[in-house]
Amino acid sequence: MDWDNARIFLAIQRAGTLRGAAEQLQIDQATVGRRLNAMEKSLGARLFLRTPAGYVATPAGDLAIAAVEKMEQAADQLQRQMQGIDERLCGVVRVAATDTMAKHVLMPAMQELAAEHPAIRVVLTTSTQVSNLTRREADLAVRSLRPTSPDLISRHLKRLAVGLYASKAYLKKRGVPQPGTALAGHDVVIYQRAISASQTESICGESTANARVAMEVSSGLMLIEAVAAGIGIGELPTHMGDASPQLVRLWPQRFEPYDMWLVLHDDLNRTARVRAVADAIVTAYDKLKTD
């Protein structure tokens, strides 16, 4: 089986459309269609049903998916192992993190890295979605959840905490909420349910049952901006909230701890450029001041 055709087939299965697969692979849509036709011809089977909702795998397609995913895993493993013996301090390192962590911690780290190792090019992806390190969507990831996969190495970076914050302008207008009132008479800014379902019920241990949800956001950076703009009370990392002169921490005795982890694939642990980026991130978290 031709691997180029197979990987395009897998991209169609994951994206659901030829256009989506083409964008994912950064190739021409017509090429995607030709490669799919070539694969179906070589196997003598139809792999997808073309429906109004997108491309849906046939029974033959389902069998092909399982086989092609094994091919992908083997190809990715070979690439990681080859990178793992690379001792050059140059090349690309893909890093995944949230936008808030990127702004407040990773950007200073990458600034120092660039000065020390200018031949290393960092590709930074900021998202609330967990990047798949096994598929090399990222070489390194900074996460608040420790992974359980035996193929991944995780290093504890720091124990942090979230607290409740509001802007000075908001408090001047609305006053300070009282603990135990479920934030009655106040507005809150929370994550969208798809990002954090728990915030629809409470923030920092306080029920939001009596509050008005003024805004829902999809990223930590927008959460901080909304709270700073006076739109409502929000749950923010204390090291970020305390650093903003516009914000006031409410009920300082109330906080929720969480841990940050640096995660990489075991096969990349000995790659010089990956280690250099990892060391820069570890150093930045060591310097991070917390309560």
NUGU-786801 format. One line per field, with one value per residue (C-alpha): x, y, z; chain; residue number from 1; residue in three letters. Coordinates in Angstrom, 1 decimal. Each point is the difference from the previous one (the first is absolute). Layout:
NUGU-786801
c1 (X ...)
c2 (Y ...)
c3 (Z ...)
chain (A ...)
n (NUM ...)
res (ALA ...)
end
This chain:
NUGU-786801
c1 (0.0 1.3 0.6 -0.6 -3.5 -0.6 0.8 -2.3 -2.7 0.4 -0.2 -3.3 -1.3 0.9 -1.1 -3.1 0.5 2.5 0.5 0.6 2.6 1.7 0.2 1.3 2.7 0.6 -0.4 -2.4 -3.6 0.1 3.1 -1.8 -2.8 2.4 1.9 -3.2 -1.1 3.4 -0.2 -3.6 1.1 3.1 -2.1 -3.0 -2.4 -1.9 1.3 -2.5 -3.6 -0.4 -2.8 -1.4 1.6 3.4 2.0 -1.1 2.1 -1.4 0.6 3.0 1.1 -0.3 2.4 2.4 -0.1 1.3 2.8 1.0 0.1 2.5 2.1 -0.2 1.1 3.0 1.0 -0.4 2.1 2.8 0.0 0.2 2.7 2.1 -0.5 0.9 3.6 0.3 2.5 -0.2 -1.2 -2.0 -3.3 -3.6 -1.6 -3.8 -1.4 -3.7 -1.4 -2.9 0.1 0.3 3.0 1.5 -0.2 0.9 2.6 1.1 0.6 2.7 1.5 0.0 1.6 3.0 0.1 0.2 3.0 1.8 -0.9 -1.1 0.1 -3.0 -3.4 -2.9 -3.5 -2.4 -3.6 -2.4 -3.2 -2.2 0.0 2.5 2.5 0.8 3.8 -0.1 -1.1 2.6 -2.6 2.5 3.5 -0.6 -3.2 -0.7 -3.1 -1.9 -0.8 2.6 -0.3 -0.2 1.4 3.2 1.6 0.0 2.4 -1.5 1.9 -1.7 0.6 -1.9 -3.0 -2.1 -3.4 -3.1 -1.9 -2.9 0.7 -1.9 1.0 0.2 -2.6 -2.4 0.4 -0.5 -3.3 -1.3 1.8 1.7 -2.1 -0.5 1.2 -2.8 -2.5 0.6 1.2 -3.5 -0.3 3.2 1.1 2.6 2.2 0.5 1.4 -2.3 -1.3 2.1 3.1 -0.9 -3.4 0.8 -0.1 -3.7 -0.6 2.6 3.1 2.8 -2.4 -2.8 -3.3 -1.0 -3.7 -1.0 2.3 -0.6 2.3 1.1 2.4 1.3 3.5 2.1 3.4 1.8 1.4 -3.6 -1.1 2.6 -0.8 -3.8 0.6 2.4 -2.6 -2.5 -2.4 -0.2 1.8 2.2 2.2 3.6 3.4 1.3 3.5 -1.8 -2.8 2.4 2.3 -2.8 -0.4 -3.6 -1.1 -0.9 0.1 -3.2 0.0 3.8 -0.5 -2.0 2.1 0.1 3.5 1.0 3.3 1.8 1.9 2.5 -0.7 2.0 0.2 2.6 1.6 0.8 1.5 3.6 -0.4 2.2 -2.3 -3.0 2.0 1.1 -3.6 -1.1 2.8 -1.0 -3.6 1.0 2.2 -2.9 -2.3 2.8 0.1 -3.8 -1.0 -3.0 -1.6)
c2 (0.0 3.4 2.0 3.4 -1.2 -1.6 3.1 2.0 -2.6 0.4 3.8 -0.3 -2.3 2.4 3.2 -1.4 1.9 0.3 3.7 -0.6 -2.7 2.3 2.8 -2.4 -1.3 3.4 -1.5 0.6 -1.4 -1.5 -2.0 -1.3 -1.2 -1.7 -1.7 -1.4 -1.3 -1.6 -1.8 -1.2 -1.3 -1.8 -1.7 -0.7 1.4 3.2 1.5 2.9 0.8 3.6 1.4 3.6 -0.1 -1.0 -3.1 -3.0 -3.2 -3.2 -3.4 -0.3 3.5 -1.0 -2.9 2.3 2.5 -2.5 -1.1 3.5 1.2 -2.8 1.3 3.5 -1.1 -1.8 3.0 2.4 -2.3 -0.2 3.8 0.5 -2.6 1.7 3.4 -1.6 -0.5 3.5 2.0 3.2 3.2 1.0 -0.7 0.1 -0.7 0.0 1.2 0.0 2.0 2.2 3.6 1.3 -2.3 1.0 3.7 0.0 -2.8 -1.5 3.3 1.1 -3.5 0.0 3.5 -1.4 -3.1 2.0 2.0 -3.2 -2.3 2.1 -3.0 -1.6 1.0 -0.4 -0.6 1.0 -1.1 1.6 -1.9 -1.4 -3.3 -2.7 -0.5 -3.6 -0.5 -3.5 1.3 2.8 2.8 1.3 -1.0 1.6 0.9 2.0 -1.4 0.2 -3.7 -2.7 -2.5 -3.7 -1.4 -2.1 1.5 3.5 1.6 2.6 2.4 1.9 3.7 1.9 -0.1 3.0 1.2 1.9 2.6 2.4 3.4 3.1 3.3 3.1 1.6 -2.9 0.0 3.7 -0.4 -3.3 -0.5 -3.0 -3.3 -1.8 -3.6 -2.6 2.1 -1.9 3.4 1.5 3.3 -0.4 -0.8 -2.7 -0.8 -3.7 -2.5 -1.5 -3.4 -1.8 1.4 -0.3 -1.4 0.4 3.8 0.0 -1.2 1.8 2.1 -0.4 -2.1 2.6 -0.9 2.2 -0.9 3.5 1.8 1.3 -1.5 3.1 -1.7 -3.4 -0.2 -2.7 1.0 1.0 3.2 1.1 -0.8 2.3 2.7 -0.2 0.2 2.9 1.8 -0.2 -2.3 -2.3 -2.0 -2.9 -2.8 0.7 -1.4 2.0 0.6 1.8 1.7 1.4 1.4 2.2 3.4 0.2 -3.1 -0.6 -3.4 -0.9 -2.2 -0.7 -3.0 -1.7 -1.8 -3.2 -1.6 -1.6 -1.4 0.7 -2.7 0.0 -2.9 -1.5 -3.4 -2.4 -0.3 3.7 0.2 -0.1 2.4 2.9 2.8 -1.5 -0.2 3.6 1.2 -2.1 1.4 3.5 -0.7 -1.7 3.0 2.5 -1.9 -0.1 3.8 0.4 1.7 -1.4 0.5)
c3 (0.0 -1.0 3.3 -1.7 -1.1 3.4 2.0 -2.2 0.5 3.8 -0.2 -1.9 2.6 2.8 -1.7 -1.7 -3.2 -2.8 0.7 3.7 -0.8 -2.5 2.6 2.6 -2.3 -1.8 -3.5 -2.9 0.4 -3.5 1.1 3.0 -2.3 -2.4 2.8 1.4 -3.4 -0.4 3.3 -0.6 -3.4 1.4 2.7 -2.3 2.6 0.8 3.2 0.5 -0.5 -1.3 2.1 0.4 3.5 -1.3 -0.7 2.0 0.1 -1.6 1.7 -2.3 1.1 3.7 -0.6 -1.9 2.9 2.5 -2.3 -1.0 3.6 0.7 -2.9 1.3 3.5 -1.5 -2.2 3.0 2.2 -2.5 -0.4 3.7 0.5 -2.8 1.7 3.4 -1.1 -1.5 2.0 -2.0 1.7 -3.1 -1.7 0.8 3.4 0.3 3.3 1.1 2.9 0.9 -1.0 3.6 0.7 -3.3 0.8 3.6 0.2 -3.4 -1.8 2.4 -0.1 -3.8 0.0 2.0 -2.2 -3.2 1.4 1.0 -2.8 -3.1 -2.3 1.9 -1.5 2.3 -1.5 2.8 0.0 2.5 0.6 2.8 -2.0 1.1 -2.8 -0.9 0.6 -1.4 -3.4 0.3 0.1 2.6 1.3 3.4 1.8 3.1 1.7 3.2 -0.2 0.4 -2.9 0.7 -3.3 0.7 -3.2 1.5 2.5 2.4 2.2 2.8 -0.6 2.7 2.3 -0.7 1.1 -1.2 2.0 -0.6 -1.5 -1.1 -1.4 2.2 -2.2 0.4 3.8 0.2 -1.9 1.4 3.3 1.4 0.0 3.3 0.3 0.2 -2.0 -3.3 -1.4 0.3 -1.7 -2.0 -3.5 -0.8 -3.0 -0.5 -2.5 -2.6 1.1 -2.6 1.6 3.7 0.9 3.7 -0.2 -1.0 3.6 2.1 -0.1 2.6 2.2 -0.1 -1.6 -3.0 0.4 0.9 -2.4 -3.5 -2.6 -1.9 -2.3 -1.0 -1.5 -1.7 1.2 3.2 -1.6 -0.9 3.5 1.5 -2.5 0.8 3.8 -0.5 -2.1 2.9 -1.7 3.1 2.7 -1.2 1.1 -1.0 0.7 3.0 -1.5 -2.9 1.9 2.7 -2.7 -1.5 1.5 -1.2 1.9 3.7 1.5 1.9 3.1 -0.1 2.4 -2.8 -2.6 -2.1 -0.7 -3.2 -1.4 -3.3 -1.9 -2.8 -2.3 -2.8 -1.8 1.3 -3.4 -0.1 3.5 -1.3 -2.9 0.7 -1.4 1.9 3.2 -0.4 -0.4 2.9 2.2 -0.8 0.9 3.3 0.9 -0.7 2.3 2.7 -0.2 0.1 3.3 1.8 3.4)
chain (A A A A A A A A A A A A A A A A A A A A A A A A A A A A A A A A A A A A A A A A A A A A A A A A A A A A A A A A A A A A A A A A A A A A A A A A A A A A A A A A A A A A A A A A A A A A A A A A A A A A A A A A A A A A A A A A A A A A A A A A A A A A A A A A A A A A A A A A A A A A A A A A A A A A A A A A A A A A A A A A A A A A A A A A A A A A A A A A A A A A A A A A A A A A A A A A A A A A A A A A A A A A A A A A A A A A A A A A A A A A A A A A A A A A A A A A A A A A A A A A A A A A A A A A A A A A A A A A A A A A A A A A A A A A A A A A A A A A A A A A A A A A A A A A A A A)
n (1 2 3 4 5 6 7 8 9 10 11 12 13 14 15 16 17 18 19 20 21 22 23 24 25 26 27 28 29 30 31 32 33 34 35 36 37 38 39 40 41 42 43 44 45 46 47 48 49 50 51 52 53 54 55 56 57 58 59 60 61 62 63 64 65 66 67 68 69 70 71 72 73 74 75 76 77 78 79 80 81 82 83 84 85 86 87 88 89 90 91 92 93 94 95 96 97 98 99 100 101 102 103 104 105 106 107 108 109 110 111 112 113 114 115 116 117 118 119 120 121 122 123 124 125 126 127 128 129 130 131 132 133 134 135 136 137 138 139 140 141 142 143 144 145 146 147 148 149 150 151 152 153 154 155 156 157 158 159 160 161 162 163 164 165 166 167 168 169 170 171 172 173 174 175 176 177 178 179 180 181 182 183 184 185 186 187 188 189 190 191 192 193 194 195 196 197 198 199 200 201 202 203 204 205 206 207 208 209 210 211 212 213 214 215 216 217 218 219 220 221 222 223 224 225 226 227 228 229 230 231 232 233 234 235 236 237 238 239 240 241 242 243 244 245 246 247 248 249 250 251 252 253 254 255 256 257 258 259 260 261 262 263 264 265 266 267 268 269 270 271 272 273 274 275 276 277 278 279 280 281 282 283 284 285 286 287 288 289 290 291)
res (MET ASP TRP ASP ASN ALA ARG ILE PHE LEU ALA ILE GLN ARG ALA GLY THR LEU ARG GLY ALA ALA GLU GLN LEU GLN ILE ASP GLN ALA THR VAL GLY ARG ARG LEU ASN ALA MET GLU LYS SER LEU GLY ALA ARG LEU PHE LEU ARG THR PRO ALA GLY TYR VAL ALA THR PRO ALA GLY ASP LEU ALA ILE ALA ALA VAL GLU LYS MET GLU GLN ALA ALA ASP GLN LEU GLN ARG GLN MET GLN GLY ILE ASP GLU ARG LEU CYS GLY VAL VAL ARG VAL ALA ALA THR ASP THR MET ALA LYS HIS VAL LEU MET PRO ALA MET GLN GLU LEU ALA ALA GLU HIS PRO ALA ILE ARG VAL VAL LEU THR THR SER THR GLN VAL SER ASN LEU THR ARG ARG GLU ALA ASP LEU ALA VAL ARG SER LEU ARG PRO THR SER PRO ASP LEU ILE SER ARG HIS LEU LYS ARG LEU ALA VAL GLY LEU TYR ALA SER LYS ALA TYR LEU LYS LYS ARG GLY VAL PRO GLN PRO GLY THR ALA LEU ALA GLY HIS ASP VAL VAL ILE TYR GLN ARG ALA ILE SER ALA SER GLN THR GLU SER ILE CYS GLY GLU SER THR ALA ASN ALA ARG VAL ALA MET GLU VAL SER SER GLY LEU MET LEU ILE GLU ALA VAL ALA ALA GLY ILE GLY ILE GLY GLU LEU PRO THR HIS MET GLY ASP ALA SER PRO GLN LEU VAL ARG LEU TRP PRO GLN ARG PHE GLU PRO TYR ASP MET TRP LEU VAL LEU HIS ASP ASP LEU ASN ARG THR ALA ARG VAL ARG ALA VAL ALA ASP ALA ILE VAL THR ALA TYR ASP LYS LEU LYS THR ASP)
end
